[in-house]
């Protein structure tokens, strides 16, 4: 009987050993699998926070995880490229939004911006390139109020003539300096020198009578139009701003008992020559657009262009522009800059101001793109002209 029990135990040992071995192998496999998965989450990336690069290594599945692990806080107004839910790439850009005060042509506004430089703030405001700012475009965005003055025309009535001054000066004083009008100490103006220069403002200069034998007056500049084959027909652009000259007049003065009784001009000399205003006139024609597939992005854009009162030529300019930018692909993405979509918005998330479906809806992207073109270049042909001269718009 004892021998039978021993034999039974002997028969059970191999089976028990097999079970234990199976359990051990299973545990080992789980450890290896979890270790491998953990290793896959190990990341190494450069995180650029407000322009300052930081090398980061750690374990994270998404950009949001990586930033949270590093204690880098981001808010809803902050710019993160790529977005928080994306897998971690080799480089992550974080630009924290800040609130700044901007005064544009005397109008004060408070805005949130993720721009790193004054130039980027000006671009985000949709202003033209030829504006005057209180800081250099390359300067970082600070807490000081940013003063921006756009290009406008100020009508200066002086010395019996009217000079239409194209200026980006913020005050009447700046506009007079830009146009070359020289004031004497006793001259009077219809508006204060420190008044804000706005488009269409008329400034009347009343000259004081001089008891001396010389006086100066402004010499108006000429406007010259030059054809430019790189600009679309119908477009005009001031290439060189005009500046008035100065004429010095010498008088023969007769007095009687210390009172001036006659003042006769005997000589007139242009002491400062005027600078002619050069205006480029577009001569290029845009090739007509062929048939557009119904329901395509271009068909959507054509309807939107016409709805804004633009014609076929403007649509043709738009086709040329976005052919170059994105090939009209709704998911076109510039990996280096972060520009996205048909209009190549930078960053693409700007288009969320139109709708949340900005990543996939061509109508949303086109609406945002046309709004941008209108605010910055007035028309698609204006944007196309800028692209041809600069390589971007």
C-alpha positions as CSV (number, residue, x, y, z in Angstrom):
1,X,0.0,0.0,0.0
2,X,2.8,2.4,0.8
3,X,4.5,1.6,-2.5
4,X,1.3,2.5,-4.3
5,X,1.1,5.9,-2.6
6,X,4.7,6.7,-3.4
7,X,4.1,5.8,-7.0
8,X,1.0,8.1,-7.1
9,X,3.0,11.0,-5.7
10,X,5.7,10.4,-8.2
11,X,3.2,10.6,-11.0
12,X,1.9,14.0,-9.7
13,X,5.3,15.7,-9.4
14,X,5.9,16.3,-13.2
15,X,2.4,17.7,-13.6
16,X,2.9,20.2,-10.6
17,X,6.3,21.2,-12.0
18,X,4.7,21.9,-15.4
19,X,2.0,24.1,-13.8
20,X,4.6,26.0,-11.8
21,X,6.8,26.5,-15.0
22,X,3.8,27.7,-16.9
23,X,2.9,30.2,-14.2
24,X,6.5,31.4,-14.1
25,X,6.7,31.8,-17.9
26,X,3.4,33.7,-17.9
27,X,4.6,36.1,-15.2
28,X,7.9,36.6,-17.1
29,X,6.0,37.3,-20.3
30,X,3.9,39.9,-18.6
31,X,7.0,41.6,-17.1
32,X,8.7,41.7,-20.5
33,X,5.5,43.0,-22.2
34,X,5.0,45.7,-19.7
35,X,8.7,46.7,-19.8
36,X,8.6,46.9,-23.6
37,X,5.4,49.0,-23.5
38,X,7.0,51.2,-20.9
39,X,10.1,51.6,-23.1
40,X,7.9,52.5,-26.1
41,X,6.6,55.5,-24.1
42,X,10.1,56.8,-23.4
43,X,10.5,60.1,-25.3
44,X,13.3,62.6,-26.0
45,X,12.2,66.0,-27.3
46,X,13.2,69.6,-27.4
47,X,10.5,71.8,-25.9
48,X,10.7,75.5,-26.9
49,X,8.9,77.5,-24.2
50,X,8.4,81.2,-25.1
51,X,11.5,81.0,-27.3
52,X,13.7,79.1,-24.8
53,X,14.6,75.5,-25.8
54,X,14.8,72.8,-23.1
55,X,15.9,69.2,-23.7
56,X,13.3,66.9,-22.1
57,X,13.5,63.1,-21.6
58,X,10.9,61.0,-19.9
59,X,7.9,58.8,-20.3
60,X,4.8,60.2,-22.0
61,X,2.2,59.1,-24.5
62,X,1.1,62.5,-25.7
63,X,2.3,66.1,-25.9
64,X,0.0,66.9,-23.0
65,X,1.4,64.2,-20.9
66,X,5.0,65.4,-21.6
67,X,4.2,69.0,-20.6
68,X,2.4,67.9,-17.5
69,X,5.3,65.7,-16.4
70,X,7.6,68.7,-16.8
71,X,5.3,71.0,-14.9
72,X,4.8,73.2,-18.0
73,X,1.3,74.7,-17.7
74,X,-0.7,75.7,-20.8
75,X,-4.0,77.5,-21.0
76,X,-6.8,77.7,-23.6
77,X,-5.2,80.8,-25.2
78,X,-1.7,79.4,-25.3
79,X,-0.2,78.0,-28.6
80,X,1.0,74.4,-28.5
81,X,2.5,72.8,-31.7
82,X,1.6,70.0,-32.2
83,X,-1.6,69.9,-30.2
84,X,-1.8,68.4,-26.7
85,X,-3.5,65.1,-27.9
86,X,-0.8,64.4,-30.5
87,X,2.0,61.9,-30.1
88,X,5.3,63.4,-28.9
89,X,7.5,64.5,-31.8
90,X,11.2,65.5,-31.6
91,X,10.2,69.2,-31.1
92,X,7.4,70.8,-29.2
93,X,6.7,74.6,-29.3
94,X,4.8,76.3,-26.4
95,X,4.0,80.0,-26.6
96,X,2.1,81.4,-23.7
97,X,-0.5,84.0,-24.4
98,X,-0.1,87.4,-22.9
99,X,-2.5,90.4,-22.7
100,X,-1.1,93.6,-24.4
101,X,-2.5,97.0,-25.2
102,X,-2.3,98.1,-28.8
103,X,-3.2,101.6,-30.0
104,X,-3.9,101.6,-33.8
105,X,-4.4,105.1,-35.2
106,X,-5.5,106.4,-31.9
107,X,-7.9,103.5,-31.2
108,X,-7.0,101.6,-28.0
109,X,-7.6,97.9,-27.7
110,X,-6.6,95.1,-25.4
111,X,-5.7,91.8,-27.1
112,X,-4.4,88.3,-26.1
113,X,-1.5,87.2,-28.3
114,X,0.9,84.3,-28.5
115,X,3.2,86.3,-30.8
116,X,6.9,86.4,-29.9
117,X,7.7,89.6,-31.7
118,X,6.2,93.0,-32.5
119,X,6.1,92.0,-36.2
120,X,4.0,88.9,-35.4
121,X,1.6,91.0,-33.4
122,X,1.2,93.3,-36.4
123,X,0.6,90.3,-38.7
124,X,-2.0,88.8,-36.3
125,X,-3.9,92.1,-36.3
126,X,-4.2,91.8,-40.1
127,X,-2.3,95.0,-40.8
128,X,-0.3,95.8,-43.9
129,X,3.5,95.5,-44.0
130,X,4.0,99.3,-44.4
131,X,2.9,100.5,-41.0
132,X,4.8,102.4,-38.4
133,X,5.2,101.0,-34.9
134,X,6.6,102.3,-31.6
135,X,9.0,99.4,-31.5
136,X,11.0,97.5,-34.0
137,X,9.3,94.5,-35.7
138,X,12.1,92.2,-34.4
139,X,11.7,93.4,-30.7
140,X,10.1,90.9,-28.3
141,X,6.5,91.6,-27.2
142,X,6.7,93.5,-23.9
143,X,4.3,95.0,-21.4
144,X,4.5,98.6,-22.9
145,X,1.7,99.8,-25.0
146,X,2.3,99.2,-28.7
147,X,1.5,102.2,-30.9
148,X,0.8,101.3,-34.5
149,X,0.1,103.8,-37.3
150,X,-1.3,102.6,-40.6
151,X,-0.8,104.2,-44.0
152,X,-3.3,107.0,-44.7
153,X,-3.7,110.1,-46.9
154,X,-3.7,113.5,-45.2
155,X,-4.6,116.6,-47.2
156,X,-2.3,119.5,-46.4
157,X,-3.5,122.9,-47.6
158,X,-0.4,125.2,-47.6
159,X,0.9,128.1,-49.6
160,X,-2.2,128.2,-51.9
161,X,-2.0,124.6,-52.8
162,X,-3.2,121.2,-51.5
163,X,-0.7,118.4,-51.0
164,X,-2.2,114.9,-50.7
165,X,0.4,113.3,-48.3
166,X,0.6,109.6,-48.1
167,X,2.0,108.9,-44.6
168,X,2.2,106.3,-41.9
169,X,2.8,108.9,-39.3
170,X,0.7,108.7,-36.1
171,X,0.3,112.4,-35.6
172,X,-0.1,115.6,-37.7
173,X,3.5,116.5,-36.9
174,X,4.7,113.2,-38.3
175,X,2.6,113.7,-41.5
176,X,4.0,117.1,-42.1
177,X,7.5,115.9,-41.6
178,X,6.9,113.0,-44.0
179,X,5.5,115.3,-46.7
180,X,8.3,117.8,-46.3
181,X,6.2,120.8,-45.1
182,X,8.4,123.2,-43.1
183,X,6.7,125.4,-40.5
184,X,7.9,128.7,-39.1
185,X,7.5,129.4,-35.4
186,X,4.6,131.8,-35.9
187,X,2.7,129.6,-38.4
188,X,-0.8,128.4,-37.4
189,X,-2.5,125.0,-38.1
190,X,-6.2,124.1,-38.2
191,X,-5.5,121.1,-35.9
192,X,-2.9,120.6,-33.2
193,X,0.5,119.1,-34.2
194,X,-0.1,116.3,-31.7
195,X,-3.5,115.4,-33.0
196,X,-3.9,111.8,-34.4
197,X,-3.4,111.6,-38.1
198,X,-6.4,109.7,-39.6
199,X,-7.2,108.9,-43.2
200,X,-8.8,111.9,-45.1
201,X,-7.8,114.5,-42.5
202,X,-7.4,118.0,-43.8
203,X,-4.8,120.2,-42.3
204,X,-4.8,123.9,-43.2
205,X,-1.5,125.8,-42.6
206,X,-1.7,129.6,-42.2
207,X,1.6,131.2,-42.8
208,X,2.6,134.1,-40.5
209,X,3.6,137.3,-42.3
210,X,7.3,137.9,-42.2
211,X,8.9,141.3,-41.8
212,X,12.2,140.1,-43.1
213,X,13.4,139.9,-46.7
214,X,13.1,136.1,-47.2
215,X,10.3,133.5,-46.8
216,X,9.9,129.8,-47.6
217,X,7.0,127.9,-49.1
218,X,6.3,124.3,-50.0
219,X,6.9,123.0,-53.5
220,X,4.4,120.2,-54.3
221,X,5.6,116.9,-55.7
222,X,4.6,115.1,-58.9
223,X,3.1,111.7,-59.1
224,X,4.6,109.3,-61.7
225,X,2.9,106.1,-62.7
226,X,5.1,103.1,-63.7
227,X,3.8,99.9,-65.3
228,X,4.7,96.8,-63.3
229,X,4.3,93.4,-65.0
230,X,4.5,91.5,-61.7
231,X,1.3,93.1,-60.5
232,X,-2.2,92.3,-61.6
233,X,-3.9,94.7,-64.0
234,X,-5.9,97.3,-62.0
235,X,-3.8,97.1,-58.9
236,X,-1.9,100.2,-57.7
237,X,0.9,100.4,-55.1
238,X,2.9,103.4,-53.9
239,X,6.5,102.4,-54.4
240,X,8.1,105.7,-53.4
241,X,6.3,108.2,-51.3
242,X,6.3,111.8,-52.5
243,X,7.8,114.6,-50.5
244,X,7.3,118.3,-51.0
245,X,10.3,120.5,-51.6
246,X,11.1,124.0,-50.2
247,X,11.3,127.2,-52.2
248,X,13.0,130.3,-50.7
249,X,11.7,133.6,-51.9
250,X,13.6,136.9,-51.5
251,X,11.7,140.1,-51.2
252,X,12.4,143.8,-51.7
253,X,10.9,145.5,-48.7
254,X,10.1,149.2,-48.5
255,X,9.2,150.8,-45.2
256,X,7.8,154.2,-44.2
257,X,8.4,155.4,-40.6
258,X,9.1,151.7,-39.7
259,X,6.0,150.4,-41.3
260,X,6.2,148.0,-44.3
261,X,4.5,149.6,-47.2
262,X,5.5,147.3,-50.0
263,X,7.0,143.8,-50.3
264,X,8.1,142.8,-53.8
265,X,9.5,139.3,-54.6
266,X,12.8,139.7,-56.5
267,X,14.2,136.1,-56.4
268,X,12.8,132.6,-56.0
269,X,15.1,129.5,-55.4
270,X,14.1,125.9,-54.8
271,X,16.4,125.1,-51.9
272,X,15.1,121.6,-51.4
273,X,13.9,119.7,-54.5
274,X,10.6,117.7,-54.2
275,X,10.7,113.9,-54.4
276,X,8.3,112.5,-56.9
277,X,5.8,109.9,-55.8
278,X,6.2,106.7,-57.8
279,X,3.1,104.5,-58.1
280,X,3.3,101.1,-59.7
281,X,0.4,100.1,-62.0
282,X,-0.3,96.4,-62.6
283,X,-0.3,95.2,-66.1
284,X,-0.3,91.4,-65.7
285,X,-3.4,89.5,-66.6
286,X,-4.4,86.3,-64.8
287,X,-5.2,83.3,-66.9
288,X,-8.9,82.4,-66.8
289,X,-10.0,79.5,-64.6
290,X,-11.3,76.5,-66.5
291,X,-14.2,74.3,-65.4
292,X,-14.4,73.8,-61.7
293,X,-15.7,70.4,-60.3
294,X,-19.0,70.9,-58.5
295,X,-18.7,70.4,-54.8
296,X,-14.9,70.9,-54.9
297,X,-13.1,73.3,-52.7
298,X,-12.7,75.7,-55.6
299,X,-16.4,75.6,-56.4
300,X,-17.1,76.5,-52.8
301,X,-14.5,79.3,-53.0
302,X,-16.0,80.7,-56.3
303,X,-19.4,81.1,-54.7
304,X,-17.9,82.8,-51.7
305,X,-15.8,85.1,-53.9
306,X,-18.8,86.2,-55.9
307,X,-20.9,86.7,-52.7
308,X,-18.3,89.3,-51.6
309,X,-18.7,91.2,-54.8
310,X,-15.5,90.1,-56.4
311,X,-15.3,89.1,-60.1
312,X,-13.8,86.2,-62.1
313,X,-10.4,87.9,-62.1
314,X,-10.3,87.9,-58.3
315,X,-11.3,84.3,-58.3
316,X,-8.5,83.5,-60.8
317,X,-6.0,85.2,-58.5
318,X,-7.2,83.2,-55.5
319,X,-6.8,79.9,-57.5
320,X,-3.3,80.9,-58.4
321,X,-2.5,81.8,-54.8
322,X,-3.8,78.7,-53.1
323,X,-2.4,76.5,-55.8
324,X,1.0,77.7,-54.7
325,X,0.2,77.5,-51.0
326,X,-1.6,74.2,-50.6
327,X,-2.8,72.8,-53.9
328,X,-6.2,73.4,-52.5
329,X,-5.8,70.4,-50.1
330,X,-7.8,70.7,-46.9
331,X,-5.2,68.7,-44.9
332,X,-2.1,70.4,-46.4
333,X,0.3,70.9,-43.5
334,X,3.7,72.5,-43.3
335,X,5.6,70.4,-40.8
336,X,8.3,73.0,-40.1
337,X,6.1,76.0,-39.6
338,X,2.7,74.5,-38.5
339,X,0.8,76.2,-41.3
340,X,-2.3,74.2,-42.2
341,X,-5.2,73.9,-44.6
342,X,-6.1,75.4,-47.9
343,X,-5.1,79.0,-46.9
344,X,-2.1,77.8,-44.9
345,X,-3.2,79.5,-41.7
346,X,-0.3,79.9,-39.2
347,X,-1.1,78.2,-36.9
348,X,-4.0,76.3,-38.3
349,X,-5.9,76.7,-35.0
350,X,-6.6,80.3,-35.9
351,X,-9.3,79.0,-38.2
352,X,-11.3,77.9,-35.1
353,X,-12.5,81.5,-35.0
354,X,-14.8,80.5,-37.8
355,X,-15.8,77.0,-36.7
356,X,-14.5,74.0,-34.7
357,X,-14.3,71.8,-37.8
358,X,-11.4,73.8,-39.3
359,X,-9.3,70.7,-39.7
360,X,-11.6,69.0,-42.2
361,X,-14.2,71.5,-43.6
362,X,-13.0,73.4,-46.7
363,X,-15.8,76.0,-46.3
364,X,-14.5,76.9,-42.8
365,X,-10.9,77.2,-44.1
366,X,-11.9,79.2,-47.2
367,X,-14.1,81.6,-45.1
368,X,-11.1,82.3,-42.7
369,X,-8.7,82.7,-45.7
370,X,-11.0,85.2,-47.4
371,X,-11.4,87.2,-44.2
372,X,-7.6,87.2,-43.8
373,X,-7.1,88.4,-47.4
374,X,-9.7,91.1,-47.0
375,X,-8.2,92.5,-43.8
376,X,-4.6,92.4,-45.0
377,X,-4.7,92.9,-48.8
378,X,-8.2,94.0,-49.7
379,X,-8.6,91.5,-52.6
380,X,-7.3,88.1,-53.7
381,X,-5.4,89.8,-56.5
382,X,-3.7,92.0,-53.9
383,X,-2.7,88.9,-52.0
384,X,-1.4,87.2,-55.1
385,X,0.7,90.3,-56.0
386,X,2.2,90.2,-52.5
387,X,2.9,86.5,-52.9
388,X,4.7,87.1,-56.2
389,X,6.9,89.7,-54.7
390,X,7.6,88.1,-51.3
391,X,7.0,84.4,-51.7
392,X,4.4,84.5,-49.0
393,X,1.2,86.4,-48.1
